[in-house]
Amino acid sequence: MLIGTKAEYIKTAPVMRELDRRGVPYRLVDLGQHSQLPVSFRTQLGVREPDLRLDSQTDAASIGDALKWAGRLMSHLRSRSHARRHVFGGMGGVCLVHGDTPSTIIATLMGRRAGVPVAHLESGLRSKSAVHPFPEELTRRGVMRLAHTYFPPNDTAERNLRARFAGRDIVPTGHNTSSEAIGHVWPAKPESRGPALITIHRVENLHRRARLVDLVTTIERLAKREPVRFLVHQPTENALRGAGLWERVLRSDAQVGPLIPHDEFIEATAAAPWVLTDGGSSQEECAVLGVPTLLWRATTERDEGLGHNVVLTNYDARLVDEVTADPDRYRRPAARPEVTPSSIVVDRLVELNEKVD
């Protein structure tokens, strides 16, 4: 299992816990895209320390850092024997990768270089543009071409895969593993109320000045009306500083702070009157929790919550104001899905491992 980001840890944790529960051995390799993860984070998720860390110099919090990080990891592709011996510890089996991050494509290339079949968790999500969202869509397309087994999280993703790769191994999971991840840290008092939450981090929003100005203006406007908590990813702070907008954020009435542990974040999300986010994982989490959610995007490849508690804003200020003025009409009861995707994933991984061996 090759993963490198905080979100990938969260979403693969249910699979790791299921592997541990069944006593199935696996090798956990951390690619280090988010290298500064405390031990408490893994403890909270119920997963062990990695067997191997390929890079732990610094978080890839900027494009420059990300390019340097990727360059360092590419050195492990220099030969099949090195990739198989060092990255995979001489083990065969199946290489499980997740999602649509730079870690995903690098992990996929490592699996292919080592001659290990690649299984893609959260596969089949597609947009209508090859370059939007960037770089997620290019990553998805690359990984889907290179993978051998696909785990689509919903019907739309499954249809996308069957339309392009009908002859390959496609295993629907019914839901994304994020639903199980929430269940592991289910909020104790989901009926309590706290401040509204805002989290923004996507490249499409951080590298367009007009989008950043709109974001800051929206934060200022909403925070004057009600309590708002802005949880800031490091790349977001970097982008706001670079655009000369960070001081405006700090002067706003919003409570501004860094990211918080996953269990605290789920608790805060469940307690929020509404959430403004551009994150796919956040959309899925809010759909399960039934929290009124505004997607700070023009499009989304995910179906979760749309038409119910999730509203695609297309950056429309009037729509944002309309939803936040009366969010309870969008609220839905929180409900944990009965399907356990991790069991489906592990069943198939065990079958594949037996075939490979």
C-alpha positions as CSV (number, residue, x, y, z in Angstrom):
1,M,0.0,0.0,0.0
2,L,1.6,3.3,-1.2
3,I,0.1,6.5,0.2
4,G,1.4,10.0,0.8
5,T,-1.2,12.5,1.9
6,K,-3.4,13.1,5.0
7,A,-6.6,12.4,3.0
8,E,-5.1,9.2,1.7
9,Y,-4.4,8.0,5.2
10,I,-7.9,8.8,6.3
11,K,-9.5,7.0,3.4
12,T,-7.3,4.0,3.3
13,A,-7.4,3.6,7.1
14,P,-10.6,1.5,7.0
15,V,-8.9,-0.9,4.5
16,M,-5.8,-1.2,6.8
17,R,-7.9,-1.8,9.8
18,E,-9.8,-4.5,7.9
19,L,-6.5,-6.1,6.8
20,D,-5.3,-6.1,10.4
21,R,-8.6,-7.5,11.6
22,R,-8.2,-10.5,9.2
23,G,-4.5,-10.9,9.9
24,V,-3.6,-10.2,6.3
25,P,0.0,-9.0,6.0
26,Y,0.7,-5.8,4.0
27,R,3.6,-3.4,3.5
28,L,2.7,0.3,4.2
29,V,4.9,2.8,2.3
30,D,4.6,6.6,3.0
31,L,5.6,8.7,0.0
32,G,5.8,11.8,2.1
33,Q,3.7,14.3,0.2
34,H,2.4,15.3,3.6
35,S,5.4,14.3,5.6
36,Q,4.7,16.3,8.8
37,L,2.0,14.0,10.2
38,P,2.2,13.4,14.0
39,V,2.1,9.9,15.5
40,S,-1.2,10.9,17.1
41,F,-2.8,11.2,13.7
42,R,-2.1,7.6,12.8
43,T,-3.0,6.5,16.4
44,Q,-6.4,8.2,16.0
45,L,-7.0,6.4,12.7
46,G,-6.0,3.1,14.2
47,V,-3.2,2.4,11.7
48,R,0.4,1.5,12.3
49,E,3.6,3.4,11.5
50,P,4.8,3.0,7.9
51,D,7.2,0.2,7.1
52,L,9.1,2.6,4.9
53,R,9.1,6.4,4.5
54,L,10.5,7.3,1.0
55,D,10.6,11.1,1.7
56,S,10.3,13.0,5.0
57,Q,12.1,16.3,4.2
58,T,9.2,18.7,4.2
59,D,5.5,18.9,3.3
60,A,5.0,19.7,-0.4
61,A,3.0,22.8,0.4
62,S,4.0,24.8,-2.7
63,I,4.4,24.0,-6.4
64,G,8.1,24.3,-6.0
65,D,8.3,22.0,-3.0
66,A,6.0,19.5,-4.8
67,L,8.3,19.4,-7.9
68,K,11.4,18.8,-5.7
69,W,9.5,16.1,-3.7
70,A,8.4,14.4,-7.0
71,G,11.9,14.6,-8.3
72,R,13.4,12.9,-5.3
73,L,10.8,10.1,-5.5
74,M,11.4,9.5,-9.2
75,S,14.9,8.3,-8.4
76,H,13.2,5.1,-7.1
77,L,12.1,4.4,-10.7
78,R,15.6,3.9,-11.9
79,S,15.4,0.2,-12.2
80,R,12.9,-2.6,-11.7
81,S,15.1,-4.4,-9.2
82,H,15.5,-1.3,-7.0
83,A,11.8,-0.5,-7.0
84,R,10.9,-4.1,-6.2
85,R,13.5,-4.6,-3.6
86,H,13.6,-1.2,-1.8
87,V,10.0,0.2,-2.3
88,F,8.1,-3.2,-2.1
89,G,10.6,-5.0,0.2
90,G,10.8,-7.9,-2.2
91,M,7.1,-8.6,-1.7
92,G,4.8,-9.5,-4.6
93,G,1.1,-9.2,-4.3
94,V,-0.9,-6.1,-5.3
95,C,0.0,-2.4,-5.0
96,L,-3.0,-0.4,-3.6
97,V,-3.1,3.3,-4.4
98,H,-5.7,5.9,-3.7
99,G,-7.4,8.9,-5.2
100,D,-6.1,11.6,-7.5
101,T,-3.0,13.3,-5.9
102,P,0.6,13.5,-7.2
103,S,1.2,10.6,-4.7
104,T,-1.3,8.5,-6.6
105,I,0.4,8.7,-10.0
106,I,3.9,8.3,-8.5
107,A,2.8,5.2,-6.5
108,T,1.2,3.8,-9.7
109,L,4.4,4.3,-11.6
110,M,6.3,2.5,-8.8
111,G,4.0,-0.4,-8.9
112,R,4.3,-0.7,-12.7
113,R,8.0,-0.3,-12.6
114,A,8.3,-3.1,-10.0
115,G,6.0,-5.4,-12.0
116,V,3.4,-5.3,-9.3
117,P,-0.3,-5.1,-10.3
118,V,-1.9,-1.8,-9.3
119,A,-5.4,-1.5,-7.7
120,H,-6.9,1.9,-7.6
121,L,-9.2,2.9,-4.7
122,E,-11.7,5.7,-5.4
123,S,-11.4,5.1,-9.1
124,G,-13.6,6.2,-12.0
125,L,-14.2,9.8,-11.0
126,R,-14.1,12.0,-14.2
127,S,-14.7,15.6,-15.3
128,K,-15.5,16.8,-18.7
129,S,-12.2,18.5,-19.2
130,A,-8.7,17.0,-19.3
131,V,-7.2,20.0,-17.5
132,H,-9.9,20.7,-15.0
133,P,-9.6,20.3,-12.1
134,F,-5.8,20.4,-12.4
135,P,-3.9,18.3,-11.7
136,E,-6.5,15.9,-10.3
137,E,-8.1,15.0,-13.7
138,L,-4.8,14.3,-15.4
139,T,-3.8,12.1,-12.5
140,R,-7.1,10.2,-12.7
141,R,-6.8,9.6,-16.4
142,G,-3.2,8.4,-16.1
143,V,-3.8,6.1,-13.1
144,M,-6.9,4.6,-14.8
145,R,-4.9,3.7,-17.9
146,L,-2.1,2.1,-15.8
147,A,-4.1,0.3,-13.1
148,H,-5.3,-3.3,-13.3
149,T,-8.1,-3.3,-10.7
150,Y,-10.6,-0.5,-10.0
151,F,-12.7,0.2,-7.0
152,P,-15.4,2.8,-8.0
153,P,-17.2,4.4,-5.1
154,N,-20.5,5.0,-6.8
155,D,-22.6,4.2,-9.9
156,T,-21.4,7.1,-11.9
157,A,-17.8,6.2,-11.4
158,E,-18.5,2.6,-12.3
159,R,-20.2,3.7,-15.5
160,N,-17.2,5.8,-16.4
161,L,-14.9,2.8,-16.0
162,R,-17.1,0.3,-17.8
163,A,-17.4,2.7,-20.8
164,R,-13.6,2.8,-21.2
165,F,-12.2,-0.3,-19.5
166,A,-15.0,-2.9,-19.8
167,G,-12.6,-5.8,-20.0
168,R,-10.7,-5.0,-16.8
169,D,-11.3,-5.8,-13.2
170,I,-13.9,-3.4,-11.9
171,V,-15.2,-3.9,-8.3
172,P,-17.9,-1.5,-7.1
173,T,-17.7,-0.6,-3.4
174,G,-21.1,1.0,-3.0
175,H,-19.7,3.9,-1.1
176,N,-16.4,5.6,-0.6
177,T,-14.3,4.5,2.3
178,S,-14.6,8.1,3.7
179,S,-18.0,7.0,5.0
180,E,-16.3,4.3,7.2
181,A,-13.6,6.8,8.2
182,I,-16.3,9.1,9.6
183,G,-17.8,6.2,11.4
184,H,-14.5,5.5,13.2
185,V,-14.6,9.1,14.7
186,W,-18.4,9.6,14.7
187,P,-19.2,12.9,16.5
188,A,-20.4,12.3,20.1
189,K,-22.9,15.2,20.0
190,P,-23.9,15.9,16.4
191,E,-26.9,17.9,17.6
192,S,-24.7,20.6,19.1
193,R,-24.0,23.9,17.3
194,G,-20.7,25.7,16.7
195,P,-19.4,28.2,14.1
196,A,-19.7,27.8,10.4
197,L,-16.6,26.2,8.7
198,I,-14.6,27.3,5.7
199,T,-11.8,25.2,4.2
200,I,-10.2,25.9,0.7
201,H,-7.2,24.3,-0.8
202,R,-7.5,23.3,-4.4
203,V,-5.1,24.5,-7.1
204,E,-8.0,25.8,-9.2
205,N,-8.8,28.3,-6.4
206,L,-5.3,29.1,-5.1
207,H,-3.6,30.2,-8.3
208,R,-6.2,32.6,-9.7
209,R,-6.1,36.0,-8.0
210,A,-9.7,36.8,-8.8
211,R,-10.8,33.6,-7.0
212,L,-8.7,34.5,-4.0
213,V,-10.1,38.0,-3.9
214,D,-13.7,36.6,-4.1
215,L,-12.8,34.1,-1.3
216,V,-11.5,36.8,1.0
217,T,-14.5,39.1,0.3
218,T,-16.8,36.2,1.0
219,I,-15.1,35.4,4.3
220,E,-15.3,39.0,5.4
221,R,-18.9,39.3,4.5
222,L,-20.1,36.1,6.1
223,A,-18.0,36.6,9.3
224,K,-19.6,39.9,9.9
225,R,-23.0,38.2,10.0
226,E,-22.3,35.1,12.1
227,P,-19.4,33.2,13.8
228,V,-17.1,31.7,11.1
229,R,-14.1,29.5,11.5
230,F,-11.6,29.5,8.6
231,L,-9.3,26.4,8.8
232,V,-6.2,27.2,6.7
233,H,-4.2,24.7,4.7
234,Q,-0.5,25.7,4.4
235,P,-0.7,26.1,0.6
236,T,-3.8,28.3,1.1
237,E,-1.9,30.6,3.5
238,N,1.0,30.7,1.1
239,A,-1.2,31.7,-1.8
240,L,-3.0,34.4,0.2
241,R,0.3,35.8,1.4
242,G,1.6,35.8,-2.2
243,A,-1.5,37.7,-3.4
244,G,-1.2,40.2,-0.6
245,L,-4.5,39.1,0.9
246,W,-3.4,37.4,4.1
247,E,-3.7,40.5,6.3
248,R,-7.2,41.0,5.1
249,V,-8.1,37.5,6.3
250,L,-6.5,38.1,9.7
251,R,-8.4,41.4,10.0
252,S,-11.7,39.8,9.2
253,D,-14.1,38.8,12.0
254,A,-13.4,35.1,11.2
255,Q,-11.7,32.8,13.6
256,V,-8.6,31.9,11.6
257,G,-6.4,28.9,12.4
258,P,-4.5,25.8,11.1
259,L,-6.0,22.5,10.3
260,I,-7.2,20.4,13.3
261,P,-7.1,16.6,13.9
262,H,-9.6,14.5,11.9
263,D,-11.8,13.6,14.9
264,E,-12.0,17.3,15.9
265,F,-12.7,18.3,12.3
266,I,-15.6,15.8,12.0
267,E,-17.0,17.1,15.3
268,A,-16.7,20.7,14.2
269,T,-18.3,19.8,10.8
270,A,-21.3,18.1,12.4
271,A,-21.8,21.1,14.7
272,A,-21.5,23.7,11.9
273,P,-24.6,25.5,10.6
274,W,-23.0,25.3,7.2
275,V,-19.7,24.5,5.5
276,L,-18.0,26.3,2.6
277,T,-15.4,24.0,1.0
278,D,-13.8,23.0,-2.3
279,G,-12.6,19.6,-1.0
280,G,-14.0,16.3,-2.4
281,S,-13.4,14.5,0.9
282,S,-15.2,17.3,2.7
283,Q,-18.1,17.0,0.3
284,E,-18.4,13.3,1.0
285,E,-18.1,13.8,4.8
286,C,-20.8,16.5,4.8
287,A,-23.1,14.3,2.7
288,V,-22.9,11.6,5.3
289,L,-23.3,14.1,8.2
290,G,-26.2,15.9,6.4
291,V,-24.6,19.4,7.0
292,P,-25.6,22.2,4.6
293,T,-22.6,22.5,2.3
294,L,-21.5,25.1,-0.3
295,L,-19.0,23.8,-2.8
296,W,-16.6,26.6,-3.8
297,R,-16.2,25.3,-7.3
298,A,-17.7,25.6,-10.8
299,T,-18.1,21.8,-11.2
300,T,-17.7,18.6,-9.2
301,E,-17.0,15.1,-10.3
302,R,-18.7,13.7,-7.1
303,D,-22.5,13.0,-6.7
304,E,-22.5,12.8,-2.9
305,G,-25.1,15.1,-1.4
306,L,-25.8,17.1,-4.6
307,G,-29.5,18.0,-4.7
308,H,-29.8,17.4,-1.0
309,N,-27.6,19.1,1.5
310,V,-24.7,20.0,-1.0
311,V,-25.0,23.1,-3.3
312,L,-22.6,23.8,-6.1
313,T,-22.0,27.5,-5.9
314,N,-20.2,28.3,-9.2
315,Y,-18.7,31.2,-7.1
316,D,-22.1,32.9,-7.1
317,A,-22.2,35.3,-4.1
318,R,-26.0,35.6,-4.2
319,L,-26.4,31.8,-4.0
320,V,-23.9,31.7,-1.1
321,D,-25.9,34.3,0.8
322,E,-29.2,32.6,0.0
323,V,-28.0,29.2,1.4
324,T,-26.2,30.7,4.5
325,A,-29.2,32.9,5.3
326,D,-31.4,29.8,5.9
327,P,-29.2,26.7,5.9
328,D,-31.5,24.5,7.9
329,R,-33.7,23.9,4.8
330,Y,-30.7,22.1,3.3
331,R,-29.9,20.1,6.4
332,R,-30.5,16.3,6.3
333,P,-30.3,13.7,9.1
334,A,-26.8,12.2,9.6
335,A,-26.7,8.6,8.6
336,R,-23.9,6.1,8.5
337,P,-24.0,4.0,5.3
338,E,-24.7,0.3,6.0
339,V,-22.3,-0.8,3.2
340,T,-18.7,-1.4,4.4
341,P,-16.5,-0.7,1.3
342,S,-13.3,-1.8,3.1
343,S,-14.7,-5.4,3.3
344,I,-15.3,-5.4,-0.4
345,V,-11.9,-4.0,-1.1
346,V,-10.1,-6.5,1.1
347,D,-12.1,-9.5,-0.3
348,R,-10.8,-8.6,-3.8
349,L,-7.3,-7.8,-2.7
350,V,-7.0,-11.3,-1.0
351,E,-8.3,-12.9,-4.2
352,L,-5.8,-11.0,-6.3
353,N,-2.9,-11.8,-4.0
354,E,-3.7,-15.5,-4.2
355,K,-3.7,-15.3,-8.0
356,V,-0.4,-13.4,-8.1
357,D,1.3,-15.8,-5.7
